[in-house]
Amino acid sequence: RGVHVASHSQSHRNLTVLDDDELSNELVGSKQQLESVLNREVTHFAFPSGDHDERVLSAVRSAGYQWAWTTEARYVNTADLPYQIPRVLIDDEASVATLAAKISPWIHRIGLVK
């Protein structure tokens, strides 16, 4: 509760260069493995390295995912939903200052800080 585990494919390959069978195996196989371990449905997907195109988006939908996340750091708009949601990437080496610099434009835009 309160945490969503997202699939990220089985082998972190660039999904746009895979044939249809490989693409399906990456998406469905990862989803099934996670669901088996977690004993719950996995409905979120994060594109490896952010790589995606219309064919990959269609395959993500067909695999049963309800949400998909890109690596694009920009404002979200309704055209993005639910399969091209942008996000800010923060790695485990990021300092508080780095985090603040990355999220500051969004905090100001939504009015949390004036």
LUMMARMAR-281697 format. One record per residue: x, z, y negated of N, C-alpha, C in turn; residue number from 1. Coordinates in nm, 4 decimals. Atoms other than C-alpha are relative to their C-alpha. Example, Ala and Ser with C-alpha at 12.3 -4.5 7.8 and 13.67 -1.06 7.14 Angstrom:
REM residues 2
ATOM    neast      nup   nnorth   caeast     caup  canorth    ceast      cup   cnorth   n
ATOM   0.0890   0.0000   0.1190   1.2300   0.7800   0.4500   0.0900   0.0000  -0.1200   1
ATOM  -0.0820  -0.0060   0.1190   1.3670   0.7140   0.1060  -0.0770   0.0730  -0.1090   2
This chain:
REM residues 114
ATOM    neast      nup   nnorth   caeast     caup  canorth    ceast      cup   cnorth   n
ATOM   0.0838   0.0000   0.1173   0.0000   0.0000   0.0000   0.0886   0.0000  -0.1240   1
ATOM  -0.0767   0.0076   0.1226   0.1356  -0.0971  -0.3402   0.1240  -0.0874   0.0091   2
ATOM  -0.1175   0.0849  -0.0175   0.4125  -0.3153  -0.1938  -0.0420  -0.1263   0.0747   3
ATOM   0.0252   0.1268  -0.0687   0.3873  -0.6818  -0.1012   0.1333  -0.0540   0.0484   4
ATOM  -0.1191   0.0630  -0.0551   0.6488  -0.8286   0.1285  -0.0236  -0.1502  -0.0025   5
ATOM   0.0116   0.1455   0.0085   0.7067  -1.1958   0.0572   0.0938  -0.0662   0.0994   6
ATOM  -0.0841   0.0827  -0.0861   0.8370  -1.4508   0.3013   0.0942  -0.0806  -0.0887   7
ATOM  -0.1004   0.0734   0.0761   1.1465  -1.6394   0.1928   0.0576  -0.1124   0.0861   8
ATOM  -0.0378   0.0995  -0.1006   1.1697  -1.8903   0.4825   0.0869   0.0658   0.1071   9
ATOM  -0.0795  -0.0561  -0.1091   1.3634  -1.8422   0.8032   0.1498  -0.0057  -0.0269  10
ATOM  -0.1454   0.0173   0.0120   1.7039  -1.9710   0.6977   0.0488  -0.0283  -0.1415  11
ATOM  -0.0366   0.0154   0.1413   1.7022  -2.0008   0.3153   0.0520  -0.1403  -0.0323  12
ATOM  -0.0397   0.1385   0.0267   1.7423  -2.3798   0.3249  -0.0805  -0.0561  -0.1170  13
ATOM   0.0727   0.0710   0.1044   1.6402  -2.6147   0.0445  -0.1186  -0.0699   0.0658  14
ATOM   0.1191   0.0493  -0.0678   1.2841  -2.6854   0.1543  -0.0342  -0.1440  -0.0363  15
ATOM   0.0349   0.1356   0.0442   1.2593  -3.0120  -0.0417   0.0697  -0.1085   0.0813  16
ATOM  -0.0741   0.1012  -0.0763   1.5092  -3.1892   0.1881  -0.0336   0.0020   0.1490  17
ATOM   0.0358  -0.0106  -0.1409   1.3532  -3.0860   0.5204  -0.1088  -0.0998   0.0365  18
ATOM   0.1122   0.0827  -0.0437   1.1320  -3.3124   0.7269  -0.1213   0.0905   0.0211  19
ATOM   0.1246  -0.0771  -0.0073   0.7713  -3.2034   0.7779   0.0020   0.1066   0.1094  20
ATOM  -0.0059  -0.0979  -0.1091   0.8346  -3.0316   1.1128   0.0920   0.1169  -0.0343  21
ATOM  -0.0930  -0.1066   0.0393   1.1371  -2.8391   0.9832  -0.0626   0.0890  -0.1072  22
ATOM   0.0647  -0.0742   0.1082   0.9439  -2.7390   0.6719  -0.1058   0.0943   0.0554  23
ATOM   0.1030  -0.0840  -0.0611   0.6519  -2.6111   0.8751   0.0617   0.1156   0.0782  24
ATOM  -0.0671  -0.1061  -0.0763   0.8853  -2.4172   1.1055   0.0572   0.1077  -0.0912  25
ATOM  -0.0560  -0.0969   0.0950   1.0575  -2.2531   0.8078  -0.1098   0.0892  -0.0576  26
ATOM   0.1079  -0.0748   0.0654   0.7286  -2.1492   0.6467  -0.0815   0.0831   0.0980  27
ATOM   0.0865  -0.0680  -0.0966   0.5153  -2.0599   0.9472   0.0794   0.1000   0.0829  28
ATOM  -0.0815  -0.0900  -0.0815   0.7973  -1.9084   1.1534   0.0331   0.1294  -0.0718  29
ATOM  -0.0324  -0.1191   0.0790   0.9018  -1.6713   0.8775  -0.1226   0.0882  -0.0185  30
ATOM   0.1251  -0.0746   0.0202   0.5413  -1.5713   0.8073  -0.0381   0.0755   0.1276  31
ATOM   0.0372  -0.0633  -0.1273   0.4730  -1.5007   1.1754   0.0945   0.1143   0.0371  32
ATOM  -0.0965  -0.1065  -0.0307   0.7931  -1.2994   1.2208  -0.0267   0.1243  -0.0833  33
ATOM   0.0266  -0.1142   0.0875   0.7195  -1.0794   0.9210  -0.1303   0.0693   0.0374  34
ATOM   0.1290  -0.0590  -0.0358   0.3571  -1.0287   1.0198   0.0094   0.0781   0.1306  35
ATOM  -0.0188  -0.0694  -0.1272   0.4660  -0.9287   1.3687   0.0688   0.1351  -0.0204  36
ATOM  -0.0740  -0.1240   0.0271   0.7087  -0.6668   1.2352  -0.0826   0.0963  -0.0848  37
ATOM   0.0733  -0.0839   0.0953   0.4854  -0.5394   0.9537  -0.1400   0.0373   0.0472  38
ATOM   0.1363  -0.0198  -0.0494   0.1593  -0.5570   1.1460  -0.1026  -0.0128  -0.1131  39
ATOM   0.0922   0.0308   0.1094  -0.0101  -0.6972   0.8356   0.0236  -0.1429  -0.0453  40
ATOM  -0.0096   0.1383   0.0460  -0.0767  -1.0344   0.6785   0.1008  -0.0129  -0.1140  41
ATOM  -0.0949   0.0313   0.1065   0.1990  -1.1835   0.4616  -0.0578  -0.1184  -0.0774  42
ATOM   0.0674   0.1020   0.0810   0.0414  -1.3810   0.1767   0.0846  -0.0502  -0.1172  43
ATOM  -0.0875   0.0374   0.1112   0.3326  -1.4136  -0.0695   0.1216  -0.0748   0.0529  44
ATOM  -0.1171   0.0785  -0.0373   0.6181  -1.6648  -0.0566   0.0887  -0.0174  -0.1220  45
ATOM  -0.0970   0.0252   0.1067   0.9347  -1.6950  -0.2665   0.0855  -0.1193   0.0418  46
ATOM  -0.0764   0.1201  -0.0327   1.0989  -2.0387  -0.2740   0.1496   0.0299   0.0022  47
ATOM  -0.1451  -0.0200  -0.0031   1.4644  -2.0213  -0.1592   0.0669  -0.0768  -0.1140  48
ATOM  -0.0679   0.0562   0.1173   1.6740  -2.0844  -0.4713  -0.0972  -0.0654  -0.0977  49
ATOM   0.1010   0.0560   0.0894   1.3481  -2.1803  -0.6423  -0.0355  -0.1448   0.0284  50
ATOM   0.0196   0.1424  -0.0272   1.3559  -2.5289  -0.4863  -0.1382  -0.0279   0.0584  51
ATOM   0.1314   0.0406  -0.0499   1.0122  -2.6843  -0.4458  -0.0437  -0.1291  -0.0681  52
ATOM   0.0623   0.1198   0.0552   0.8152  -3.0020  -0.5043  -0.1449  -0.0011   0.0488  53
ATOM   0.1421   0.0034  -0.0369   0.4542  -3.1106  -0.4490  -0.0210   0.0084   0.1507  54
ATOM   0.0131  -0.0045  -0.1457   0.5075  -3.1617  -0.0751   0.0205   0.1415   0.0517  55
ATOM  -0.0263  -0.1386  -0.0404   0.6532  -2.8113  -0.0373  -0.1163   0.0897  -0.0423  56
ATOM   0.1156  -0.0793   0.0446   0.3688  -2.6624  -0.2446  -0.1174  -0.0176   0.0953  57
ATOM   0.1089   0.0274  -0.0932   0.1176  -2.8295  -0.0147   0.0248   0.0686   0.1345  58
ATOM  -0.0346  -0.0642  -0.1277   0.3001  -2.6997   0.2943  -0.0139   0.1516  -0.0083  59
ATOM   0.0151  -0.1447   0.0199   0.3053  -2.3454   0.1517  -0.1477   0.0377   0.0086  60
ATOM   0.1451  -0.0240  -0.0087  -0.0722  -2.3610   0.1031  -0.0482  -0.0134   0.1440  61
ATOM   0.0433   0.0249  -0.1384  -0.1223  -2.5049   0.4527   0.0477   0.1077   0.0965  62
ATOM  -0.0546  -0.1050  -0.0863   0.0934  -2.2302   0.6054  -0.0769   0.1312  -0.0146  63
ATOM   0.0833  -0.1186   0.0155  -0.1550  -1.9730   0.4761   0.0439   0.0982  -0.1067  64
ATOM  -0.0409  -0.0873   0.1103   0.0266  -1.8263   0.1784  -0.1005  -0.0126  -0.1145  65
ATOM   0.0942  -0.0002   0.1119  -0.1898  -1.7296  -0.1198   0.0696   0.0006  -0.1354  66
ATOM  -0.0778  -0.0093   0.1234   0.0853  -1.6813  -0.3801   0.1413  -0.0495   0.0280  67
ATOM  -0.1390   0.0422  -0.0152   0.4286  -1.8383  -0.4348   0.0729   0.0174  -0.1325  68
ATOM  -0.0812  -0.0376   0.1157   0.7076  -1.7406  -0.6723   0.1197  -0.0930  -0.0138  69
ATOM  -0.1158   0.0843   0.0292   0.9695  -1.9621  -0.8365   0.1138   0.0881  -0.0508  70
ATOM  -0.1100  -0.0731   0.0642   1.3021  -1.8645  -0.9909   0.0075  -0.0349  -0.1483  71
ATOM   0.0018   0.0383   0.1404   1.2036  -1.9996  -1.3315  -0.0352   0.1207  -0.0865  72
ATOM   0.0245  -0.1113   0.0921   1.2307  -1.7366  -1.6046  -0.0681  -0.0562  -0.1252  73
ATOM   0.0787   0.0486   0.1137   0.9533  -1.8403  -1.8423  -0.1351   0.0688   0.0046  74
ATOM   0.1323  -0.0602   0.0038   0.6096  -1.7296  -1.9460  -0.0918  -0.0682   0.1010  75
ATOM   0.0967   0.0546  -0.0952   0.3360  -1.7753  -1.6886  -0.1177  -0.0593  -0.0769  76
ATOM   0.1247   0.0512   0.0554   0.0359  -1.9917  -1.7663  -0.0947  -0.0281   0.1158  77
ATOM   0.0997   0.0131  -0.1064  -0.2835  -2.0534  -1.5739   0.0262  -0.1196   0.0906  78
ATOM  -0.0321   0.1154  -0.0842  -0.1560  -2.3903  -1.4466   0.0977   0.0377   0.1117  79
ATOM  -0.0972  -0.0447  -0.0999   0.1145  -2.1999  -1.2537  -0.0663   0.0664   0.1201  80
ATOM   0.0615  -0.0851  -0.1017  -0.1293  -1.9916  -1.0539  -0.0666  -0.0821   0.1091  81
ATOM  -0.0772  -0.1136  -0.0506  -0.1115  -1.9184  -0.7718   0.1303  -0.0392   0.0696  82
ATOM  -0.1123   0.0450  -0.0830   0.1736  -2.1298  -0.6297   0.1295  -0.0320  -0.0739  83
ATOM  -0.1241   0.0222   0.0739   0.4353  -2.1587  -0.9056   0.0183   0.1101  -0.1036  84
ATOM  -0.0081  -0.1129   0.0914   0.4547  -1.8138  -1.0571   0.1463   0.0240  -0.0371  85
ATOM  -0.1376  -0.0251   0.0417   0.7709  -1.7708  -1.2656   0.0340   0.1485   0.0098  86
ATOM  -0.0419  -0.1403  -0.0053   0.9743  -1.4517  -1.2483   0.1388   0.0149  -0.0598  87
ATOM  -0.1324  -0.0336   0.0507   1.2773  -1.2826  -1.3958   0.0796   0.0566   0.1167  88
ATOM  -0.0832  -0.0451  -0.1110   1.5544  -1.2406  -1.1409   0.0955   0.1097  -0.0456  89
ATOM  -0.0904  -0.1117   0.0258   1.7392  -0.9106  -1.1407   0.0706   0.0308   0.1314  90
ATOM  -0.0698  -0.0298  -0.1250   2.0108  -0.8629  -0.8808   0.0442   0.1460   0.0041  91
ATOM  -0.0348  -0.1413  -0.0181   2.1413  -0.5343  -0.7454   0.1220   0.0431  -0.0803  92
ATOM  -0.1167  -0.0318   0.0824   2.4500  -0.5524  -0.9687  -0.0370   0.0134  -0.1485  93
ATOM   0.0409   0.0014   0.1403   2.2490  -0.5692  -1.2926   0.0026   0.1400  -0.0603  94
ATOM  -0.0008  -0.1267   0.0729   2.3047  -0.2942  -1.5458  -0.1335   0.0164  -0.0728  95
ATOM   0.1205  -0.0247   0.0793   2.0291  -0.1353  -1.7506  -0.0014  -0.0930  -0.1216  96
ATOM  -0.0083   0.0886   0.1164   2.1522  -0.3391  -2.0486  -0.0386  -0.1435   0.0373  97
ATOM   0.0359   0.1340  -0.0466   2.1218  -0.6621  -1.8478  -0.1498  -0.0102   0.0234  98
ATOM   0.1444  -0.0032  -0.0238   1.7720  -0.5690  -1.7359  -0.0758  -0.0045  -0.1324  99
ATOM   0.0667  -0.0043   0.1303   1.6706  -0.4870  -2.0933   0.0074  -0.1356  -0.0702 100
ATOM  -0.0158   0.1300   0.0650   1.8094  -0.8176  -2.2217  -0.0898  -0.1057   0.0636 101
ATOM   0.0813   0.0999  -0.0689   1.6223  -1.0163  -1.9576  -0.1498   0.0191  -0.0230 102
ATOM   0.1446  -0.0221   0.0127   1.2832  -0.8516  -2.0035  -0.0465   0.0210  -0.1437 103
ATOM   0.0354  -0.0263   0.1390   1.2935  -0.7865  -2.3790  -0.0948  -0.1038  -0.0607 104
ATOM   0.0934   0.0972   0.0592   1.1293  -1.1179  -2.4810  -0.1428   0.0159   0.0518 105
ATOM   0.1335  -0.0162  -0.0580   0.8379  -1.0515  -2.2455  -0.0665   0.1275  -0.0503 106
ATOM   0.0548  -0.1265   0.0493   0.7924  -0.6916  -2.3566  -0.0517  -0.0176  -0.1426 107
ATOM   0.0431   0.0245   0.1379   0.7746  -0.8023  -2.7197  -0.1211  -0.0928  -0.0039 108
ATOM   0.1108   0.0969   0.0017   0.5426  -1.0932  -2.6410  -0.1329   0.0640   0.0382 109
ATOM   0.1270  -0.0600  -0.0412   0.2833  -0.8794  -2.4638  -0.0354   0.1235  -0.0816 110
ATOM   0.0348  -0.1050   0.0936   0.2985  -0.6159  -2.7352   0.0298   0.1416   0.0443 111
ATOM  -0.0357  -0.1359  -0.0400   0.4497  -0.3206  -2.5500   0.0946   0.0646  -0.0994 112
ATOM  -0.0921  -0.0481   0.1023   0.7140  -0.2915  -2.8222  -0.0243  -0.0836  -0.1238 113
ATOM   0.0238   0.0724   0.1251   0.6615  -0.3823  -3.1851   0.1264  -0.0067  -0.0819 114
